[in-house]
Amino acid sequence: MDKEFLCIAHRGAMGHEPENTLLAIEKAITLGALWVEIDVHYVDNHLVVIHDEKLHFPTGEIDIKQQSFAWLRTLDVGKGQKIPTLSEVLDLIKGRAHLNIELKGDNTAQPVCDVITEYCTKYGWKYTDFFISSFKYAELAKTRALLPTMNIGILLDNFTAPYFEQAKMLKAKFLNVNQEMVTADFIQQAATKNLRVLVYTVNSCEDMLKMKNLGVSGIFTNFPEKCLKMSG
């Protein structure tokens, strides 16, 4: 993880299968991805793997935090797939890939760290099989306190936040940034602070090669097979 170029399957191989589903994660692994990224919310005392906090229906908008876990599990999120739990994702992967968990909602750090500790203690996972990222720096601070050796990535979509200061405070390893933010100068600045730059979401072969030539350490992509072919 310290040197190799990372091809990270964004929400699984969501260019092929419904995002954040077991089907998408299995597809990513089948395509050769060694890293998979998922989004996690904490709802009704369960860690659910889903990106959006609000779901849109013809009758209106629904906040998942106001729903029961049982109700969420009734939803078909594509191709007959249900919203999985973090534990179901880990049980599916079973050491075949590493996992980037993005903390999407408030109060996610503690239960996520608890599950990671359980799987590292009981089921053969290693803490280095994970890295945690978020736009919610308070949740990353909790993660750092709970798991002092965990690899952490700060998510950025603009240059307004004091990201280098935040990264230093959190002892982060990665800056996960929108590809429109990437310049050679930015990557060089990050390198002087021992930070690796990961870029989202890069789906064309042309853009992948451009990012790699600029010196980024890896990309998030909906098509991991393209990245693996380019980087291999």
Secondary structure as UniProt FT lines:
FT   STRAND          6..10
FT   TURN            11..16
FT   TURN            19..20
FT   HELIX           22..30
FT   TURN            31..32
FT   STRAND          35..43
FT   TURN            44..45
FT   STRAND          46..49
FT   STRAND          54..57
FT   TURN            58..59
FT   STRAND          60..63
FT   HELIX           64..66
FT   HELIX           69..72
FT   TURN            73..74
FT   TURN            79..80
FT   HELIX           86..93
FT   TURN            94..95
FT   STRAND          98..103
FT   TURN            106..107
FT   HELIX           109..122
FT   HELIX           127..129
FT   STRAND          130..134
FT   HELIX           137..146
FT   TURN            148..149
FT   STRAND          151..156
FT   HELIX           163..170
FT   STRAND          174..178
FT   HELIX           179..181
FT   HELIX           184..192
FT   TURN            193..194
FT   STRAND          196..200
FT   HELIX           205..214
FT   STRAND          218..221
FT   HELIX           224..231
//
